[in-house]
């Protein structure tokens, strides 16, 4: 009888082809450095001559002038056989390589190569020995046997992964793999038959070579020799082609999965957000968090079935918005901006529900995302399981990614208007209103500034952190946001962009991540506030034209005219011109 079972096993159950002769695996033969070549100390060309039945190789020898591993053509073999009889033994094809790999003692070889490396003075030789040693150590560590690089059995992909689809008109469309497997099976069966018939050695050798080539094409078409093509002259897609490249299994299907519970929208700046927050449009959130909303409505006893929950959400009843608020609270979402070039291209944030249709992004994470607000779009993903949410919170939260993985310096640094605002408030101005006044505390300074008694950039003396310090009004106000572990001298100067980066860096090293996040957010708020109060805008009049511009252009034009004149007179060639 036939086993009755679910059809899904057609995607899982593999078959195999037992080969009539062993063949070498092309990945271990051709990938650089050749793993088989490294173990046997043979070049790729020498290996190919043996495997494709062009040369014999000495596998055992009693004569020092014919060492193991020597290659011989048919003529050389006949000549040596006459001269030395059976003092040496040769073999050909994958069987010979299998025999040599099986006889290797990796432990002894490892010790021998280490000794040679210590003795040798030649840098090139040391490099070569190092390559061999690396392969040997990899085999020793993994516990794999070298002879396993020679195949006696080939696995066959489950049938559902290489389908045969009937087309209109009675024809079939088939996966390329079926053609490649068929070639291997046909050649394998032919070799078996020839062996049974005791065919001449030269015919069997040729058939073994063809079997080796068929297996090579199955694993990696075009890696060696001619590319195998289908009926329409298109190269057949081998197993390697299914794995490698942009359309391969890894990049297309494993790393580039399409996911549910994701959305995409234009980004705008969210200056009032905290560093761990992002603004998520309500309509987007209700779609993204649907399953959680259904669950919450059921939990509250407002609905009894999923169907009624769906209806309630579609009607957008007031209870739905309440449920959404509860669901979104403390449930991080992932924001991704393409192209994701480093790990900070995807970060986690706590969503804040907002009106409108654009996602709001915190200004300080723009550097990490390389984002700007000229129409950039970002994708939102919802981590579903508790584990995924925990991972997002612990590993991917923007507040846990203050440092760049590339250089270890902070990547949450002030830019644009924040830099302008902080620069404006920390620079000093001569003879500004209130210059030379002395204050007992930074609170007094703030009151005096708010009352209009002193200018923001006036030089004053104030008691800050218990010391009377020469500073400016703006710097005294800025000192209010500095972590207590840090010295006031860090900000008691005109703060430019680089100084702000140093401030964040030192804060991270001295005060820790938590206080640095608070500092960064307060710097952002203060920067925006004082940039607004400064009322600075860049106009066309700020673009100063150098006085000598006309003179420089005139000189250059004269030079060009001179060269053209010389060319037209035939004094210089086209190349010299």
WOJOVEN-V782413 format. One record per residue. N is the residue number from 0. SS is DSSP state (@ for helix, = for strand, . for the rest). OMEGA is omega in whole degrees, 0 to 359 (999 if undefined). D_CENTER is the distance of its C-alpha to the mean C-alpha in Angstrom with 2 decimals. Layout:
n-><N/N>
ss-><SS/SS>
omega-><OMEGA/OMEGA>
d_center-><D_CENTER/D_CENTER>
This chain:
n-><0/1/2/3/4/5/6/7/8/9/10/11/12/13/14/15/16/17/18/19/20/21/22/23/24/25/26/27/28/29/30/31/32/33/34/35/36/37/38/39/40/41/42/43/44/45/46/47/48/49/50/51/52/53/54/55/56/57/58/59/60/61/62/63/64/65/66/67/68/69/70/71/72/73/74/75/76/77/78/79/80/81/82/83/84/85/86/87/88/89/90/91/92/93/94/95/96/97/98/99/100/101/102/103/104/105/106/107/108/109/110/111/112/113/114/115/116/117/118/119/120/121/122/123/124/125/126/127/128/129/130/131/132/133/134/135/136/137/138/139/140/141/142/143/144/145/146/147/148/149/150/151/152/153/154/155/156/157/158/159/160/161/162/163/164/165/166/167/168/169/170/171/172/173/174/175/176/177/178/179/180/181/182/183/184/185/186/187/188/189/190/191/192/193/194/195/196/197/198/199/200/201/202/203/204/205/206/207/208/209/210/211/212/213/214/215/216/217/218/219/220/221/222/223/224/225/226/227/228/229/230/231/232/233/234/235/236/237/238/239/240/241/242/243/244/245/246/247/248/249/250/251/252/253/254/255/256/257/258/259/260/261/262/263/264/265/266/267/268/269/270/271/272/273/274/275/276/277/278/279/280/281/282/283/284/285/286/287/288/289/290/291/292/293/294/295/296/297/298/299/300/301/302/303/304/305/306/307/308/309/310/311/312/313/314/315/316/317/318/319/320/321/322/323/324/325/326/327/328/329/330/331/332/333/334/335/336/337/338/339/340/341/342/343/344/345/346/347/348/349/350/351/352/353/354/355/356/357/358/359/360/361/362/363/364/365/366/367/368/369/370/371/372/373/374/375/376/377/378/379/380/381/382/383/384/385/386/387/388/389/390/391/392/393/394/395/396/397/398/399/400/401/402/403/404/405/406/407/408/409/410/411/412/413/414/415/416/417/418/419/420/421/422/423/424/425/426/427/428/429/430/431/432/433/434/435/436/437/438/439/440/441/442/443/444/445/446/447/448/449/450/451/452/453/454/455/456/457/458/459/460/461/462/463/464/465/466/467/468/469/470/471/472/473/474/475/476/477/478/479/480/481/482/483/484/485/486/487/488/489/490/491/492/493/494/495/496/497/498/499/500/501/502/503/504/505/506/507/508/509/510/511/512/513/514/515/516/517/518/519/520/521/522/523/524/525/526/527/528/529/530/531/532/533/534/535/536/537/538/539/540/541/542/543/544/545/546/547/548/549/550/551/552/553/554/555/556/557/558/559/560/561/562/563/564/565/566/567/568/569/570/571/572/573/574/575/576>
ss-><././././././@/@/@/@/@/./././=/=/=/=/=/=/=/=/=/=/./@/@/@/@/@/././././@/@/@/@/@/@/./././@/@/@/@/@/@/@/@/././././=/=/=/=/=/=/./././././././././=/=/./@/@/@/@/@/@/@/@/@/@/@/./././=/=/=/=/././@/@/@/@/@/@/@/@/@/./././@/@/@/@/@/@/@/@/@/@/@/@/@/@/./././@/@/@/@/@/@/@/@/@/@/@/@/@/@/@/@/@/@/@/@/./././@/@/@/@/=/=/=/=/=/=/=/././@/@/@/././=/=/=/./././././=/=/=/./@/@/@/@/@/@/@/@/@/@/@/@/@/@/@/@/@/@/@/@/@/././././@/@/@/@/@/@/@/@/@/@/@/@/@/@/@/@/@/@/@/./././././././././=/./././././=/./././@/@/@/@/@/./././././@/@/@/@/@/@/./././././././=/=/=/=/=/=/=/=/./././././././=/=/=/=/=/@/@/@/@/@/@/@/./@/@/@/@/@/@/@/@/@/@/././././././@/@/@/@/@/@/@/@/@/@/././@/@/@/@/@/@/@/@/@/@/@/./././=/=/=/=/=/././././././@/@/@/=/=/=/=/=/=/=/=/=/././././=/=/=/./@/@/@/@/@/@/@/./././././././=/=/=/=/=/=/./././@/@/@/@/@/@/@/@/@/@/@/=/@/@/@/././=/././././././=/./././././@/@/@/@/@/@/@/@/@/@/@/./././././././././././=/=/././@/@/@/@/@/@/@/@/@/././././././././=/=/=/=/=/=/././=/=/=/=/=/=/@/@/@/@/@/@/@/@/@/././././././@/@/@/././././././@/@/@/@/@/@/@/@/@/@/@/@/@/@/@/./@/@/@/@/@/@/@/@/@/@/@/@/@/@/@/@/@/@/@/@/@/@/./././././@/@/@/././././././@/@/@/@/@/@/@/@/@/@/@/@/@/@/@/@/@/@/@/@/././././././././.>
omega-><180/180/175/185/181/182/183/178/177/177/190/189/179/175/175/176/175/185/180/176/180/176/179/177/188/180/182/180/192/182/186/350/181/184/179/180/181/181/185/182/177/177/181/180/180/179/182/179/179/186/181/167/175/182/171/175/180/181/173/184/174/184/180/180/174/183/176/181/178/178/180/172/179/182/181/180/180/182/181/180/177/186/189/179/184/177/177/179/179/175/183/177/184/178/181/181/179/181/182/179/182/183/184/172/188/182/181/181/180/180/182/182/178/177/180/181/179/184/191/178/185/181/181/181/180/179/181/179/179/178/180/184/181/180/181/180/179/177/181/182/185/181/177/179/182/184/178/177/175/187/171/180/178/177/180/182/177/189/182/181/175/193/174/188/177/178/174/178/172/178/181/169/185/175/179/183/180/178/183/177/181/179/180/183/180/182/180/180/180/179/178/183/180/179/179/182/181/182/179/185/184/180/180/179/180/181/178/179/180/177/178/181/179/179/177/182/179/183/184/184/177/180/178/175/183/177/178/182/178/183/182/177/178/179/180/184/183/181/180/181/180/183/193/173/186/181/183/184/186/187/184/190/183/179/187/181/169/184/171/177/175/179/183/178/176/178/172/183/177/188/182/179/169/187/183/185/169/179/182/179/185/182/179/183/183/178/184/187/184/183/181/179/178/182/182/180/179/180/182/180/180/177/180/181/178/182/181/177/179/181/182/180/179/179/182/177/181/180/181/181/177/180/180/178/181/183/185/182/178/175/186/172/179/175/182/173/178/356/180/188/174/190/180/174/173/177/182/178/171/184/171/184/182/173/178/185/183/176/176/182/179/185/185/179/182/181/181/181/190/185/166/191/179/180/177/175/177/179/177/175/180/173/188/186/179/180/181/179/180/181/179/182/186/188/193/181/183/180/177/181/182/184/177/178/182/186/175/176/179/177/174/183/181/179/171/187/180/179/180/182/182/178/181/185/184/179/180/181/180/175/177/182/177/182/176/179/180/182/183/180/180/178/178/180/182/180/181/180/181/180/179/181/180/176/182/186/181/176/182/168/180/176/180/182/174/181/175/188/172/184/172/181/182/181/178/178/181/182/181/184/183/176/186/180/188/181/179/183/180/183/182/178/176/187/174/184/181/180/178/178/178/180/180/181/181/179/180/182/188/188/179/188/186/182/179/178/180/179/182/180/182/174/180/182/183/179/180/183/185/173/178/181/180/179/182/171/183/180/182/181/179/181/186/176/180/182/186/186/182/182/182/180/181/179/181/181/178/181/179/181/179/180/180/179/179/180/182/177/180/181/177/182/179/180/180/179/999>
d_center-><51.37/47.78/45.32/44.73/41.17/38.43/36.87/33.31/33.90/33.53/29.75/29.89/32.69/31.98/34.72/35.20/37.11/39.23/39.43/42.84/41.44/38.34/35.46/32.59/28.99/27.46/24.00/25.78/28.11/26.07/22.59/22.85/24.40/26.59/26.81/30.38/31.37/30.13/32.22/35.31/35.06/35.43/33.81/31.97/35.01/37.40/35.48/35.44/39.18/39.88/37.65/38.93/42.55/43.43/44.32/45.63/44.22/46.45/45.55/48.60/51.12/54.19/54.46/52.69/52.73/50.67/47.71/45.36/42.51/44.83/44.42/47.61/48.52/51.21/53.93/52.93/52.80/56.29/57.66/56.32/57.49/61.01/60.97/59.48/59.96/57.76/56.69/53.09/51.04/48.47/46.15/43.90/40.80/38.24/41.15/41.65/38.02/38.06/41.24/39.91/36.68/38.79/41.09/38.42/38.83/35.37/36.75/39.47/37.17/34.77/37.79/39.19/36.04/35.67/39.34/38.89/35.98/38.25/41.13/39.55/39.63/37.70/34.10/33.26/34.84/33.04/29.66/30.76/32.03/28.81/26.84/29.46/29.51/25.77/26.19/29.40/27.98/25.10/27.89/30.00/27.37/26.30/29.92/29.39/32.34/32.04/34.38/31.98/30.18/33.31/33.51/36.76/35.38/32.72/31.05/31.36/28.94/30.56/32.57/30.85/27.61/29.63/32.13/35.39/36.09/39.69/40.12/43.20/45.99/45.60/42.76/39.47/35.84/34.07/30.64/30.29/29.80/33.39/34.69/32.80/34.05/37.51/37.63/36.83/39.48/42.10/41.78/41.74/44.90/46.58/45.95/47.42/50.46/51.02/50.91/53.46/55.68/55.48/54.46/54.67/51.99/50.80/50.11/48.24/46.14/45.24/44.31/42.09/40.30/39.82/38.45/35.92/34.89/34.69/32.34/30.18/29.95/29.16/26.18/24.91/27.03/27.52/26.22/29.86/32.90/33.44/31.07/32.71/33.36/34.71/37.97/36.59/35.21/31.59/29.45/29.13/25.72/25.36/23.41/20.70/20.43/19.89/16.81/15.11/13.68/12.71/15.75/15.41/15.61/12.06/10.26/13.48/15.06/13.02/9.72/11.74/14.93/17.65/18.96/22.39/23.20/21.02/22.29/21.59/23.70/24.28/23.73/26.61/27.10/28.47/30.35/32.23/29.27/28.47/25.02/24.17/25.47/24.68/27.30/27.12/29.76/32.31/32.37/28.61/28.90/31.82/29.88/26.74/28.84/31.49/31.49/31.78/34.57/36.46/36.30/37.52/40.36/41.43/41.30/43.59/45.98/45.75/44.95/45.62/43.42/40.00/41.94/43.89/40.78/39.20/42.43/42.49/38.95/39.82/42.96/40.98/43.68/43.74/42.90/39.56/38.51/39.70/37.70/34.55/35.12/35.38/32.37/30.03/31.27/28.84/26.46/23.05/20.97/17.27/16.73/13.72/13.86/12.29/10.41/7.81/6.42/6.30/7.63/10.93/10.26/11.71/14.83/18.04/21.50/25.04/26.37/29.66/31.56/32.62/34.71/33.46/30.52/27.81/25.22/26.05/23.37/24.23/24.58/23.06/19.52/19.48/18.21/15.01/14.50/16.03/18.46/22.08/24.84/25.89/24.93/21.21/20.37/18.28/17.76/19.28/18.69/21.28/20.57/23.60/24.39/25.68/23.02/20.20/22.19/22.71/19.07/18.29/21.26/20.65/16.92/15.76/19.03/18.96/21.82/19.84/17.12/19.48/17.83/14.82/12.50/12.66/16.47/18.01/20.15/20.64/18.52/21.14/23.60/26.51/26.43/28.84/31.96/31.38/31.64/34.68/36.39/35.94/37.04/40.07/41.16/40.81/42.53/46.26/49.05/52.45/55.51/53.55/55.51/56.13/55.33/56.71/57.05/56.46/54.87/55.03/51.58/48.45/49.82/52.92/50.81/49.00/52.37/53.87/50.99/51.13/54.91/54.48/56.37/53.64/51.05/47.36/47.20/50.56/50.86/52.30/52.78/51.53/51.44/47.77/46.86/50.51/50.76/52.42/49.86/50.09/47.43/47.15/47.47/43.84/42.51/44.85/43.50/39.87/40.78/41.24/37.49/36.82/36.14/39.38/37.74/37.08/39.71/41.04/40.90/37.09/37.89/41.45/40.57/39.38/35.77/33.43/29.67/29.01/31.62/29.93/26.62/28.79/30.54/27.42/26.22/29.70/30.06/26.90/28.24/31.86/32.03/28.83/26.05/28.44/30.88/28.23/26.95/30.62/31.21/28.30/29.64/33.19/32.29/30.80/34.00/36.27/34.51/34.81/38.38/39.63/37.89/39.89/43.07/42.69/42.87/41.21/40.22/39.52/42.13/43.01/45.62/43.02/41.78/44.31/45.40/46.19/49.94/49.60/47.32/50.24/51.57/48.25/47.73/51.36/51.03/47.93/49.72/52.78/50.71/49.19/52.70/54.07/51.50/52.15/55.88/55.60/53.62/56.19/58.97/57.34/56.92/53.16/51.05/48.21/45.64/47.27/47.29>
